[in-house]
Amino acid sequence: MTSVTVPTRPSLRERKKIRTRRAIRRAAYRLFEAQGYDGTTVEQIADAAEVSASTVFRYFPTKEDIVLSDEYDPVMVAELRARPAQEPIVASLRHALLGPLREMLADEGEFEEMRQRLRLVRSVPAVRARMGENIQESSRLLASVTAERLGRPEDDFEIRVVVGALIGAWSEAIFHWLDADGGADLAAVLDRSLELLAANLCRPPA
């Protein structure tokens, strides 16, 4: 029987941190919507979230990070670690990417934040540049966890290529959805992009 690791629930301290991060992000999005990204200062965001500016910077090193940071990566990693050890890489990554996203999209507030985030990525060069850095960080994280599960070196070239291809397909699908005015089911669009890639991607040898 295949052993499956059950993701642990975040500690009370971590849950409090998550609530603070969310409060800061939601205050920021309200201000961005009302007065624009460039017209909003970190001090204004702090006031709206009822925290200090130093607290904002403790959670988000830059204003761009307020837009782009979320709780998705840790949940995605937990999902990936919980997949069966013998499952093909692409299938494991597909589950890890889509599972947390479906939960996020089920929350109307989270879904609207995602739409706002993507609009800012499209319209603000600094946010777009920072997103590129974040995508690289997420790719490295997923590749490292995948290599760990398979008992391979952390910098395994084949795994990095597969993960990079999946993340690239994911990004293209998201912006395709946004360019089409977000009318389609985003999770279905993303699932289709990974399905297409999986059908044409040669899996690294075991």
Backbone as a printed PyTorch tensor [residue, N CA C, xyz], in Angstrom:
tensor([[[  0.8520,  -1.2030,   0.0000],
         [  0.0000,   0.0000,   0.0000],
         [  0.8790,   1.2420,   0.0000]],

        [[  0.5050,   2.2360,  -0.8140],
         [  1.2890,   3.4700,  -0.9050],
         [  1.0440,   4.3520,   0.3080]],

        [[  2.1330,   4.8350,   0.8910],
         [  2.0160,   5.7290,   2.0460],
         [  1.7630,   7.1480,   1.5800]],

        [[  0.8080,   7.8150,   2.1900],
         [  0.4750,   9.1870,   1.8370],
         [  0.6280,  10.0660,   3.0750]],

        [[  1.3660,  11.1570,   2.9240],
         [  1.5560,  12.0880,   4.0270],
         [  0.3920,  13.0590,   4.0900]],

        [[ -0.2420,  13.1830,   5.2530],
         [ -1.3670,  14.0980,   5.4140],
         [ -0.8290,  15.4770,   5.8210]],

        [[ -1.1590,  16.5550,   5.0590],
         [ -0.6770,  17.8790,   5.4150],
         [ -1.1270,  18.2770,   6.8180]],

        [[ -0.2200,  18.8440,   7.6000],
         [ -0.5630,  19.2680,   8.9460],
         [ -1.2270,  20.6350,   8.9260]],

        [[ -2.1170,  20.8690,   9.9220],
         [ -2.8030,  22.1460,  10.0250],
         [ -1.8340,  23.1960,  10.5610]],

        [[ -1.8750,  24.4270,  10.0250],
         [ -0.9700,  25.4710,  10.5220],
         [ -1.1800,  25.7140,  12.0080]],

        [[ -0.1120,  26.0870,  12.6990],
         [ -0.1980,  26.3890,  14.1160],
         [ -1.0090,  27.6640,  14.3360]],

        [[ -1.3940,  27.9060,  15.6110],
         [ -2.1350,  29.1190,  15.9360],
         [ -1.3430,  30.3580,  15.5440]],

        [[ -0.0520,  30.3390,  15.8270],
         [  0.7950,  31.4850,  15.4830],
         [  0.8080,  31.7370,  13.9800]],

        [[  0.9190,  30.6500,  13.2150],
         [  0.9340,  30.8000,  11.7600],
         [ -0.4130,  31.2830,  11.2440]],

        [[ -1.5020,  30.8140,  11.8530],
         [ -2.8300,  31.2640,  11.4250],
         [ -3.0050,  32.7600,  11.6950]],

        [[ -2.4570,  33.2360,  12.8060],
         [ -2.5150,  34.6700,  13.0980],
         [ -1.7240,  35.4660,  12.0690]],

        [[ -0.5680,  34.9410,  11.6650],
         [  0.2300,  35.6080,  10.6440],
         [ -0.5230,  35.6720,   9.3180]],

        [[ -1.1940,  34.5760,   8.9920],
         [ -1.9650,  34.5400,   7.7480],
         [ -3.0780,  35.5820,   7.7790]],

        [[ -3.7710,  35.6940,   8.9250],
         [ -4.8390,  36.6860,   9.0380],
         [ -4.2980,  38.1020,   8.8920]],

        [[ -3.1270,  38.3730,   9.4680],
         [ -2.5340,  39.7080,   9.3440],
         [ -2.1490,  39.9930,   7.9070]],

        [[ -1.5370,  39.0200,   7.2410],
         [ -1.1720,  39.2090,   5.8320],
         [ -2.4080,  39.4970,   4.9880]],

        [[ -3.4650,  38.7390,   5.2350],
         [ -4.6940,  38.9350,   4.4530],
         [ -5.3020,  40.3060,   4.7090]],

        [[ -5.2830,  40.7520,   5.9700],
         [ -5.8360,  42.0750,   6.2990],
         [ -5.0580,  43.1670,   5.5680]],

        [[ -3.7400,  43.0420,   5.5230],
         [ -2.9130,  44.0380,   4.8300],
         [ -3.2070,  44.0130,   3.3360]],

        [[ -3.2690,  42.8100,   2.7520],
         [ -3.5360,  42.7080,   1.3150],
         [ -4.8950,  43.2950,   0.9560]],

        [[ -5.9080,  42.9580,   1.7370],
         [ -7.2580,  43.4240,   1.4140],
         [ -7.3710,  44.9400,   1.5490]],

        [[ -6.6980,  45.5080,   2.5560],
         [ -6.6730,  46.9640,   2.6920],
         [ -5.9750,  47.5850,   1.4790]],

        [[ -4.8860,  46.9630,   1.0540],
         [ -4.1450,  47.4820,  -0.1050],
         [ -4.9970,  47.4520,  -1.3660]],

        [[ -5.6910,  46.3480,  -1.5910],
         [ -6.5100,  46.2450,  -2.8040],
         [ -7.6390,  47.2670,  -2.8110]],

        [[ -8.2220,  47.5200,  -1.6410],
         [ -9.2720,  48.5450,  -1.5810],
         [ -8.7140,  49.9120,  -1.9820]],

        [[ -7.5300,  50.2160,  -1.4810],
         [ -6.9090,  51.5080,  -1.8030],
         [ -6.4690,  51.5650,  -3.2680]],

        [[ -5.9080,  50.4810,  -3.7680],
         [ -5.4930,  50.4560,  -5.1740],
         [ -6.6950,  50.7010,  -6.0870]],

        [[ -7.8230,  50.0910,  -5.7260],
         [ -9.0430,  50.2470,  -6.5280],
         [ -9.5440,  51.6820,  -6.4770]],

        [[ -9.4200,  52.3220,  -5.3150],
         [ -9.9620,  53.6730,  -5.1420],
         [ -9.0490,  54.7580,  -5.6830]],

        [[ -7.7240,  54.6020,  -5.5180],
         [ -6.8290,  55.7040,  -5.8800],
         [ -5.6300,  55.2940,  -6.7300]],

        [[ -5.6240,  54.0450,  -7.1950],
         [ -4.5530,  53.5980,  -8.0740],
         [ -3.3530,  53.0730,  -7.3080]],

        [[ -2.5690,  52.2420,  -7.9850],
         [ -1.3980,  51.6410,  -7.3550],
         [ -0.3570,  52.6960,  -7.0110]],

        [[  0.0050,  53.5270,  -7.9850],
         [  1.0520,  54.5200,  -7.7570],
         [  0.6230,  55.5940,  -6.7560]],

        [[ -0.6770,  55.8310,  -6.6510],
         [ -1.1650,  56.8520,  -5.7340],
         [ -1.3430,  56.3710,  -4.3070]],

        [[ -1.0130,  55.1110,  -4.0580],
         [ -1.1900,  54.5320,  -2.7270],
         [  0.1650,  54.3040,  -2.0710]],

        [[  0.3280,  54.7620,  -0.8400],
         [  1.5750,  54.5630,  -0.1040],
         [  1.4510,  53.4130,   0.8840]],

        [[  2.5890,  52.8950,   1.3010],
         [  2.5980,  51.8310,   2.3080],
         [  2.0040,  52.3460,   3.6130]],

        [[  2.2690,  53.6130,   3.9320],
         [  1.7150,  54.1970,   5.1610],
         [  0.1860,  54.2040,   5.1330]],

        [[ -0.3960,  54.5110,   3.9860],
         [ -1.8580,  54.4840,   3.8530],
         [ -2.3930,  53.0660,   4.0170]],

        [[ -1.6790,  52.1090,   3.4440],
         [ -2.0940,  50.7110,   3.5720],
         [ -2.0530,  50.2860,   5.0310]],

        [[ -0.9880,  50.6800,   5.7250],
         [ -0.8570,  50.3330,   7.1430],
         [ -2.0130,  50.9150,   7.9500]],

        [[ -2.3410,  52.1760,   7.6980],
         [ -3.4540,  52.8050,   8.4190],
         [ -4.7590,  52.0670,   8.1620]],

        [[ -4.9990,  51.7230,   6.9000],
         [ -6.2500,  51.0520,   6.5480],
         [ -6.3360,  49.6580,   7.1660]],

        [[ -5.1870,  48.9950,   7.3270],
         [ -5.1580,  47.6470,   7.9130],
         [ -5.0150,  47.6830,   9.4250]],

        [[ -4.8680,  48.8910,   9.9750],
         [ -4.7180,  49.0880,  11.4200],
         [ -3.4840,  48.3780,  11.9740]],

        [[ -2.3840,  48.5270,  11.2360],
         [ -1.0860,  48.0340,  11.6980],
         [ -0.0630,  49.1270,  11.4410]],

        [[  1.1580,  48.9280,  11.9010],
         [  2.2090,  49.9050,  11.6470],
         [  2.8490,  49.6470,  10.2800]],

        [[  3.5190,  50.6830,   9.7460],
         [  4.2250,  50.5050,   8.4700],
         [  5.3160,  49.4520,   8.6090]],

        [[  5.9620,  49.4020,   9.7900],
         [  7.0160,  48.4010,   9.9860],
         [  6.4410,  46.9810,   9.9510]],

        [[  5.1840,  46.8230,  10.4060],
         [  4.5340,  45.5120,  10.3290],
         [  4.2880,  45.1310,   8.8800]],

        [[  3.8460,  46.0970,   8.0810],
         [  3.6370,  45.8260,   6.6600],
         [  4.9340,  45.3380,   6.0300]],

        [[  6.0370,  46.0370,   6.3110],
         [  7.3100,  45.6510,   5.7030],
         [  7.8380,  44.3320,   6.2660]],

        [[  7.4460,  43.9810,   7.4800],
         [  7.8590,  42.6950,   8.0270],
         [  7.2130,  41.5420,   7.2520]],

        [[  5.9950,  41.7480,   6.8190],
         [  5.2930,  40.7140,   6.0550],
         [  5.5530,  40.8110,   4.5530]],

        [[  5.7430,  42.0290,   4.0660],
         [  5.9160,  42.2640,   2.6360],
         [  7.0960,  43.2150,   2.4220]],

        [[  8.2410,  42.7180,   1.9700],
         [  9.4260,  43.5620,   1.8240],
         [  9.2400,  44.7570,   0.8860]],

        [[  8.3690,  44.6180,  -0.1200],
         [  8.1190,  45.7140,  -1.0550],
         [  6.6110,  45.8660,  -1.2760]],

        [[  6.2080,  47.0020,  -1.8250],
         [  4.7850,  47.2030,  -2.1270],
         [  4.3160,  46.1890,  -3.1710]],

        [[  5.2130,  45.8430,  -4.1030],
         [  4.8590,  44.8390,  -5.1190],
         [  4.5230,  43.5000,  -4.4800]],

        [[  5.2100,  43.1640,  -3.3970],
         [  4.9560,  41.8800,  -2.7280],
         [  3.5750,  41.8250,  -2.0890]],

        [[  3.0200,  42.9850,  -1.7340],
         [  1.6510,  42.9880,  -1.1940],
         [  0.6820,  42.4670,  -2.2530]],

        [[  0.9410,  42.8360,  -3.4870],
         [  0.0870,  42.3920,  -4.5980],
         [  0.2840,  40.9020,  -4.8650]],

        [[  1.5160,  40.4520,  -4.8290],
         [  1.8360,  39.1360,  -5.3610],
         [  1.9080,  38.0150,  -4.3270]],

        [[  2.1740,  38.3450,  -3.0700],
         [  2.3400,  37.2970,  -2.0630],
         [  0.9860,  36.7630,  -1.6030]],

        [[  0.9170,  35.4520,  -1.4250],
         [ -0.2900,  34.8340,  -0.8790],
         [  0.1100,  33.5540,  -0.1610]],

        [[ -0.8850,  32.7840,   0.2700],
         [ -0.5930,  31.5420,   0.9900],
         [ -0.5790,  30.3260,   0.0610]],

        [[ -0.4940,  30.5650,  -1.2390],
         [ -0.6390,  29.4810,  -2.2070],
         [  0.5470,  28.5180,  -2.1980]],

        [[  1.7740,  29.0460,  -2.1880],
         [  2.9480,  28.1760,  -2.2960],
         [  3.0390,  27.1430,  -1.1710]],

        [[  2.8890,  27.5320,   0.1140],
         [  2.9810,  26.5120,   1.1700],
         [  1.9220,  25.4200,   1.0440]],

        [[  0.7090,  25.8040,   0.6500],
         [ -0.3620,  24.8080,   0.4920],
         [ -0.0510,  23.8950,  -0.6900]],

        [[  0.4600,  24.4880,  -1.7650],
         [  0.8230,  23.7230,  -2.9500],
         [  1.9170,  22.6970,  -2.6260]],

        [[  2.9060,  23.1160,  -1.8510],
         [  3.9850,  22.2080,  -1.4550],
         [  3.4320,  21.0670,  -0.5990]],

        [[  2.5310,  21.3870,   0.3330],
         [  1.9290,  20.3470,   1.1740],
         [  1.1530,  19.3490,   0.3120]],

        [[  0.4200,  19.8620,  -0.6820],
         [ -0.3280,  18.9740,  -1.5880],
         [  0.6320,  18.0690,  -2.3560]],

        [[  1.7400,  18.6260,  -2.8160],
         [  2.7040,  17.8400,  -3.5890],
         [  3.3270,  16.7460,  -2.7280]],

        [[  3.6710,  17.0810,  -1.4930],
         [  4.2700,  16.0850,  -0.5970],
         [  3.2760,  14.9750,  -0.2510]],

        [[  1.9860,  15.2650,  -0.3360],
         [  0.9700,  14.2750,   0.0150],
         [  0.6300,  13.3270,  -1.1340]],

        [[  1.1610,  13.5920,  -2.3300],
         [  0.8490,  12.7280,  -3.4630],
         [  1.5680,  11.3820,  -3.3310]],

        [[  0.9900,  10.3020,  -3.8890],
         [  1.6360,   8.9860,  -3.8200],
         [  3.0320,   9.0160,  -4.4340]],

        [[  3.9680,   8.3330,  -3.8100],
         [  5.3740,   8.3900,  -4.2190],
         [  5.5930,   7.9010,  -5.6490]],

        [[  4.7990,   6.9300,  -6.1020],
         [  5.0130,   6.3560,  -7.4350],
         [  4.2170,   7.0730,  -8.5420]],

        [[  3.4930,   8.1050,  -8.1940],
         [  2.7010,   8.8270,  -9.1940],
         [  3.6230,   9.5690, -10.1630]],

        [[  3.2950,   9.5910, -11.4670],
         [  4.1200,  10.3350, -12.4240],
         [  4.2700,  11.8050, -12.0210]],

        [[  5.4160,  12.3880, -12.3130],
         [  5.7230,  13.7590, -11.9000],
         [  4.6560,  14.7380, -12.3640]],

        [[  4.3010,  14.6650, -13.6390],
         [  3.3450,  15.6300, -14.1930],
         [  1.9960,  15.5200, -13.4850]],

        [[  1.5600,  14.2920, -13.2090],
         [  0.2770,  14.0960, -12.5300],
         [  0.3270,  14.6760, -11.1140]],

        [[  1.4280,  14.4470, -10.4000],
         [  1.5590,  14.9780,  -9.0400],
         [  1.5270,  16.4980,  -9.0410]],

        [[  2.2690,  17.0960,  -9.9590],
         [  2.3170,  18.5600, -10.0290],
         [  0.9620,  19.1270, -10.4340]],

        [[  0.2830,  18.4420, -11.3130],
         [ -1.0410,  18.9080, -11.7440],
         [ -2.0060,  18.9410, -10.5580]],

        [[ -2.0010,  17.8980,  -9.7460],
         [ -2.8520,  17.8710,  -8.5530],
         [ -2.4450,  18.9670,  -7.5720]],

        [[ -1.1380,  19.1190,  -7.3770],
         [ -0.6470,  20.0960,  -6.4030],
         [ -0.9810,  21.5220,  -6.8060]],

        [[ -0.9610,  21.8050,  -8.0980],
         [ -1.2700,  23.1440,  -8.5840],
         [ -2.7640,  23.4300,  -8.5380]],

        [[ -3.5580,  22.4540,  -8.9590],
         [ -4.9900,  22.7020,  -9.1260],
         [ -5.7960,  22.5810,  -7.8360]],

        [[ -5.4040,  21.6690,  -6.9420],
         [ -6.1830,  21.4730,  -5.7170],
         [ -6.3430,  22.7460,  -4.8920]],

        [[ -5.2360,  23.3890,  -4.4890],
         [ -5.3610,  24.6260,  -3.7070],
         [ -6.0540,  25.7380,  -4.4760]],

        [[ -5.8340,  25.7740,  -5.8050],
         [ -6.4540,  26.8420,  -6.5980],
         [ -7.9700,  26.7240,  -6.5900]],

        [[ -8.4870,  25.5120,  -6.7060],
         [ -9.9400,  25.3360,  -6.6970],
         [-10.5360,  25.8340,  -5.3780]],

        [[ -9.8500,  25.5730,  -4.2860],
         [-10.3350,  26.0710,  -2.9880],
         [-10.3080,  27.5930,  -2.9520]],

        [[ -9.2490,  28.1790,  -3.4920],
         [ -9.1350,  29.6290,  -3.5140],
         [-10.2520,  30.2500,  -4.3540]],

        [[-10.5220,  29.6700,  -5.5180],
         [-11.5300,  30.2290,  -6.4120],
         [-12.9410,  30.0800,  -5.8510]],

        [[-13.1250,  29.1330,  -4.9300],
         [-14.4440,  28.9510,  -4.3160],
         [-14.7750,  30.0870,  -3.3640]],

        [[-13.7610,  30.8210,  -2.9280],
         [-13.9460,  31.9670,  -2.0390],
         [-14.0620,  33.2190,  -2.9000]],

        [[-15.2100,  33.8630,  -2.8850],
         [-15.4470,  35.0180,  -3.7560],
         [-14.4300,  36.1340,  -3.5170]],

        [[-14.0710,  36.3630,  -2.2450],
         [-13.0960,  37.3950,  -1.9400],
         [-11.7310,  37.0730,  -2.5120]],

        [[-11.3030,  35.8130,  -2.3760],
         [-10.0090,  35.3910,  -2.9160],
         [ -9.9980,  35.4890,  -4.4350]],

        [[-11.1200,  35.1220,  -5.0520],
         [-11.2080,  35.1640,  -6.5120],
         [-11.0930,  36.6000,  -7.0150]],

        [[-11.7660,  37.5230,  -6.3510],
         [-11.7010,  38.9210,  -6.7760],
         [-10.2970,  39.4800,  -6.5740]],

        [[ -9.6340,  39.0660,  -5.4970],
         [ -8.2520,  39.5000,  -5.2870],
         [ -7.3650,  39.0210,  -6.4260]],

        [[ -7.5860,  37.7970,  -6.8810],
         [ -6.7850,  37.2780,  -7.9830],
         [ -6.9860,  38.1150,  -9.2450]],

        [[ -8.2190,  38.4850,  -9.5270],
         [ -8.4970,  39.3130, -10.7040],
         [ -7.7860,  40.6610, -10.5790]],

        [[ -7.8590,  41.2710,  -9.3850],
         [ -7.1850,  42.5490,  -9.1750],
         [ -5.6790,  42.3930,  -9.3360]],

        [[ -5.1400,  41.3090,  -8.7780],
         [ -3.7050,  41.0550,  -8.8780],
         [ -3.2590,  40.9740, -10.3300]],

        [[ -4.0010,  40.2340, -11.1210],
         [ -3.6140,  40.0540, -12.5170],
         [ -3.7500,  41.3470, -13.3130]],

        [[ -4.7610,  42.1450, -12.9910],
         [ -4.8820,  43.4420, -13.6780],
         [ -3.6970,  44.3450, -13.3480]],

        [[ -3.2470,  44.2950, -12.0910],
         [ -2.0860,  45.1010, -11.7040],
         [ -0.8130,  44.5880, -12.3850]],

        [[ -0.6860,  43.2800, -12.5180],
         [  0.4710,  42.7160, -13.2190],
         [  0.5030,  43.2170, -14.6550]],

        [[ -0.6650,  43.2910, -15.2750],
         [ -0.7540,  43.7770, -16.6570],
         [ -0.4180,  45.2600, -16.7660]],

        [[ -0.7990,  46.0540, -15.7770],
         [ -0.7290,  47.5100, -15.9320],
         [  0.4420,  48.1900, -15.2200]],

        [[  1.0820,  47.5040, -14.2600],
         [  2.1580,  48.1320, -13.4820],
         [  3.4750,  47.3990, -13.7490]],

        [[  4.4250,  48.0420, -14.4410],
         [  5.6930,  47.3690, -14.7900],
         [  6.4430,  46.7990, -13.5920]],

        [[  6.4630,  47.5210, -12.4660],
         [  7.2000,  47.0340, -11.2940],
         [  6.5900,  45.7460, -10.7600]],

        [[  5.2670,  45.6500, -10.7800],
         [  4.5920,  44.4390, -10.3130],
         [  4.8730,  43.2870, -11.2710]],

        [[  4.8510,  43.5980, -12.5730],
         [  5.1180,  42.5630, -13.5820],
         [  6.5370,  42.0110, -13.4300]],

        [[  7.5050,  42.8880, -13.1870],
         [  8.8870,  42.4360, -13.0180],
         [  9.0310,  41.5690, -11.7750]],

        [[  8.3930,  41.9860, -10.7030],
         [  8.4720,  41.2130,  -9.4640],
         [  7.7830,  39.8590,  -9.6070]],

        [[  6.7150,  39.8120, -10.4060],
         [  6.0350,  38.5400, -10.6300],
         [  6.9740,  37.5400, -11.3110]],

        [[  7.7920,  38.0350, -12.2500],
         [  8.7520,  37.1490, -12.9030],
         [  9.6980,  36.5190, -11.9010]],

        [[ 10.1490,  37.3030, -10.9240],
         [ 11.0190,  36.7760,  -9.8770],
         [ 10.2750,  35.7440,  -9.0310]],

        [[  9.0090,  36.0440,  -8.7130],
         [  8.2210,  35.1150,  -7.8900],
         [  7.9880,  33.7860,  -8.5940]],

        [[  7.7570,  33.8480,  -9.9060],
         [  7.5480,  32.6170, -10.6720],
         [  8.8010,  31.7510, -10.6270]],

        [[  9.9690,  32.3850, -10.7360],
         [ 11.2200,  31.6310, -10.6510],
         [ 11.3730,  30.9800,  -9.2790]],

        [[ 11.0120,  31.7120,  -8.2330],
         [ 11.1110,  31.1710,  -6.8690],
         [ 10.1640,  29.9870,  -6.6910]],

        [[  8.9350,  30.1130,  -7.2210],
         [  7.9710,  29.0140,  -7.1110],
         [  8.4570,  27.7850,  -7.8780]],

        [[  9.0370,  28.0090,  -9.0400],
         [  9.5590,  26.8960,  -9.8470],
         [ 10.6760,  26.1680,  -9.1140]],

        [[ 11.5770,  26.9250,  -8.5060],
         [ 12.6740,  26.3010,  -7.7560],
         [ 12.1350,  25.5060,  -6.5680]],

        [[ 11.1390,  26.0640,  -5.9010],
         [ 10.5560,  25.3860,  -4.7480],
         [  9.9090,  24.0610,  -5.1590]],

        [[  9.1020,  24.1020,  -6.2160],
         [  8.4320,  22.8870,  -6.6770],
         [  9.4340,  21.8520,  -7.1760]],

        [[ 10.4690,  22.3130,  -7.8730],
         [ 11.4890,  21.3830,  -8.3710],
         [ 12.2280,  20.7310,  -7.2080]],

        [[ 12.5170,  21.5070,  -6.1660],
         [ 13.2220,  20.9730,  -5.0020],
         [ 12.3910,  19.9110,  -4.2930]],

        [[ 11.0940,  20.1880,  -4.0990],
         [ 10.2220,  19.2260,  -3.4120],
         [ 10.0350,  17.9800,  -4.2680]],

        [[  9.9030,  18.1510,  -5.5800],
         [  9.7590,  17.0050,  -6.4850],
         [ 11.0090,  16.1290,  -6.4380]],

        [[ 12.1750,  16.7640,  -6.4650],
         [ 13.4260,  16.0140,  -6.3950],
         [ 13.5350,  15.2620,  -5.0640]],

        [[ 13.1110,  15.9060,  -3.9920],
         [ 13.1340,  15.2850,  -2.6600],
         [ 12.2670,  14.0280,  -2.6420]],

        [[ 11.0670,  14.1200,  -3.2360],
         [ 10.1570,  12.9700,  -3.2590],
         [ 10.7380,  11.8000,  -4.0480]],

        [[ 11.4950,  12.1220,  -5.0960],
         [ 12.0220,  11.0840,  -5.9730],
         [ 13.4290,  10.6350,  -5.5870]],

        [[ 13.9900,  11.2490,  -4.5450],
         [ 15.3360,  10.8880,  -4.1330],
         [ 16.3960,  11.3080,  -5.1230]],

        [[ 16.1540,  12.4240,  -5.8050],
         [ 17.1170,  12.9250,  -6.7900],
         [ 17.8190,  14.1740,  -6.2570]],

        [[ 18.9060,  14.5870,  -6.9160],
         [ 19.5830,  15.8200,  -6.4910],
         [ 18.6480,  17.0200,  -6.6210]],

        [[ 18.8290,  17.9960,  -5.7350],
         [ 17.9560,  19.1720,  -5.7240],
         [ 17.9830,  19.9360,  -7.0430]],

        [[ 19.1270,  19.9200,  -7.7300],
         [ 19.2510,  20.6720,  -8.9850],
         [ 19.0860,  19.7760, -10.2160]],

        [[ 18.3700,  18.6590, -10.0700],
         [ 18.1610,  17.7190, -11.1810],
         [ 17.6230,  18.4580, -12.4070]],

        [[ 18.3480,  18.3580, -13.5080],
         [ 18.0200,  19.1370, -14.7100],
         [ 16.6740,  18.7460, -15.2930]],

        [[ 16.4060,  17.4500, -15.3980],
         [ 15.1530,  17.0030, -16.0120],
         [ 13.9370,  17.4860, -15.2190]],

        [[ 14.0380,  17.3970, -13.8940],
         [ 12.9250,  17.8500, -13.0650],
         [ 12.7150,  19.3510, -13.2280]],

        [[ 13.7940,  20.1150, -13.2570],
         [ 13.6690,  21.5630, -13.4250],
         [ 13.0050,  21.9130, -14.7510]],

        [[ 13.3340,  21.1610, -15.8070],
         [ 12.7240,  21.4130, -17.1160],
         [ 11.2280,  21.1170, -17.0840]],

        [[ 10.8500,  19.9840, -16.4820],
         [  9.4390,  19.6070, -16.4150],
         [  8.6510,  20.6280, -15.6000]],

        [[  9.1660,  20.9900, -14.4310],
         [  8.4830,  21.9670, -13.5800],
         [  8.3920,  23.3190, -14.2860]],

        [[  9.4830,  23.7400, -14.9320],
         [  9.4670,  25.0150, -15.6470],
         [  8.4270,  25.0320, -16.7560]],

        [[  8.3030,  23.9060, -17.4640],
         [  7.3020,  23.8270, -18.5300],
         [  5.8870,  23.9340, -17.9660]],

        [[  5.6310,  23.2610, -16.8480],
         [  4.3030,  23.3220, -16.2330],
         [  3.9790,  24.7330, -15.7380]],

        [[  4.9280,  25.3740, -15.0940],
         [  4.6930,  26.7250, -14.6000],
         [  4.4940,  27.6910, -15.7680]],

        [[  5.2460,  27.4980, -16.8500],
         [  5.0710,  28.3330, -18.0360],
         [  3.6860,  28.1770, -18.6470]],

        [[  3.2220,  26.9270, -18.7480],
         [  1.8790,  26.6740, -19.2820],
         [  0.8220,  27.2970, -18.3800]],

        [[  1.0260,  27.1870, -17.0880],
         [  0.1220,  27.7520, -16.0820],
         [  0.0110,  29.2710, -16.2650]],

        [[  1.1670,  29.9370, -16.3970],
         [  1.1710,  31.3960, -16.5510],
         [  0.4750,  31.8310, -17.8330]],

        [[  0.7720,  31.1440, -18.9270],
         [  0.1420,  31.4870, -20.2030],
         [ -1.3690,  31.3160, -20.1340]],

        [[ -1.8190,  30.2480, -19.4790],
         [ -3.2580,  30.0010, -19.3700],
         [ -3.9480,  31.0860, -18.5550]],

        [[ -3.3000,  31.5290, -17.4830],
         [ -3.8950,  32.5730, -16.6450],
         [ -4.0800,  33.8570, -17.4340]],

        [[ -3.0710,  34.2500, -18.2090],
         [ -3.1950,  35.5010, -18.9570],
         [ -4.0990,  35.3590, -20.1790]],

        [[ -4.1950,  34.1480, -20.7200],
         [ -5.1890,  33.9000, -21.7660],
         [ -6.5900,  34.1180, -21.2060]],

        [[ -6.8070,  33.6010, -20.0080],
         [ -8.1020,  33.7690, -19.3360],
         [ -8.3840,  35.2460, -19.0790]],

        [[ -7.3840,  35.9830, -18.6110],
         [ -7.5640,  37.4000, -18.3190],
         [ -7.8430,  38.1900, -19.5920]],

        [[ -7.1250,  37.8930, -20.6740],
         [ -7.3270,  38.5940, -21.9410],
         [ -8.7170,  38.3400, -22.5190]],

        [[ -9.3050,  37.2110, -22.1480],
         [-10.6600,  36.8800, -22.5990],
         [-11.7100,  37.4070, -21.6240]],

        [[-11.3110,  38.3810, -20.7880],
         [-12.2050,  39.0440, -19.8250],
         [-12.6410,  38.1520, -18.6730]],

        [[-11.9430,  37.0510, -18.4630],
         [-12.2270,  36.2180, -17.2900],
         [-13.6030,  35.6160, -17.2820]],

        [[-14.1820,  35.3800, -18.4630],
         [-15.5350,  34.8390, -18.5000],
         [-15.6030,  33.3370, -18.3060]],

        [[-14.5020,  32.6360, -18.6350],
         [-14.4980,  31.1740, -18.5360],
         [-14.1730,  30.7290, -17.1100]],

        [[-14.3540,  29.4510, -16.8670],
         [-13.9950,  28.8450, -15.5850],
         [-12.4700,  28.7590, -15.5350]],

        [[-11.8500,  29.5520, -14.6590],
         [-10.3890,  29.6240, -14.6210],
         [ -9.7660,  28.2700, -14.3080]],

        [[-10.3090,  27.5470, -13.3420],
         [ -9.7390,  26.2450, -12.9930],
         [ -9.7820,  25.2990, -14.1930]],

        [[-10.8660,  25.3550, -14.9640],
         [-10.9840,  24.4880, -16.1420],
         [ -9.9610,  24.8800, -17.2040]],

        [[ -9.7450,  26.1880, -17.3830],
         [ -8.7510,  26.6580, -18.3540],
         [ -7.3590,  26.1880, -17.9510]],

        [[ -7.0470,  26.3120, -16.6700],
         [ -5.7340,  25.8970, -16.1940],
         [ -5.5660,  24.3820, -16.2870]],

        [[ -6.6060,  23.6410, -15.9520],
         [ -6.5400,  22.1900, -16.0480],
         [ -6.3130,  21.7650, -17.4950]],

        [[ -6.9750,  22.4410, -18.4090],
         [ -6.8050,  22.1210, -19.8320],
         [ -5.3770,  22.3930, -20.2920]],

        [[ -4.7870,  23.4770, -19.7950],
         [ -3.4100,  23.7990, -20.2010],
         [ -2.4390,  22.7130, -19.7280]],

        [[ -2.6430,  22.2200, -18.5100],
         [ -1.7680,  21.1760, -17.9940],
         [ -2.0410,  19.8370, -18.6690]],

        [[ -3.2920,  19.6160, -19.0300],
         [ -3.6540,  18.3940, -19.7590],
         [ -2.9570,  18.3690, -21.1200]],

        [[ -2.9820,  19.5130, -21.8040],
         [ -2.3180,  19.6000, -23.1090],
         [ -0.8230,  19.3680, -22.9760]],

        [[ -0.2410,  19.9550, -21.9540],
         [  1.1920,  19.7950, -21.7560],
         [  1.5340,  18.3560, -21.4070]],

        [[  0.7520,  17.7580, -20.5050],
         [  1.0160,  16.3820, -20.0870],
         [  0.9270,  15.4230, -21.2680]],

        [[  0.0260,  15.7090, -22.1940],
         [ -0.1610,  14.8220, -23.3480],
         [  1.0180,  14.8870, -24.3130]],

        [[  1.7890,  15.9740, -24.2460],
         [  2.8650,  16.1580, -25.2120],
         [  4.2490,  16.2160, -24.5790]],

        [[  4.3030,  16.0610, -23.2640],
         [  5.5600,  16.1830, -22.5460],
         [  6.1030,  14.8040, -22.2170]],

        [[  7.3290,  14.5580, -22.5810],
         [  7.9640,  13.2830, -22.2470],
         [  8.3650,  13.2920, -20.7860]],

        [[  7.8760,  12.3490, -20.0260],
         [  8.1840,  12.2850, -18.6050],
         [  9.6240,  11.8070, -18.4030]],

        [[ 10.3730,  12.4470, -17.4680],
         [ 11.7400,  11.9920, -17.1860],
         [ 11.7540,  10.5250, -16.7650]],

        [[ 12.7830,   9.7880, -17.1190],
         [ 12.8450,   8.3770, -16.7240],
         [ 12.8710,   8.2190, -15.2210]],

        [[ 12.2750,   7.1320, -14.7500],
         [ 12.2300,   6.8590, -13.3030],
         [ 13.6090,   6.5010, -12.7930]]])
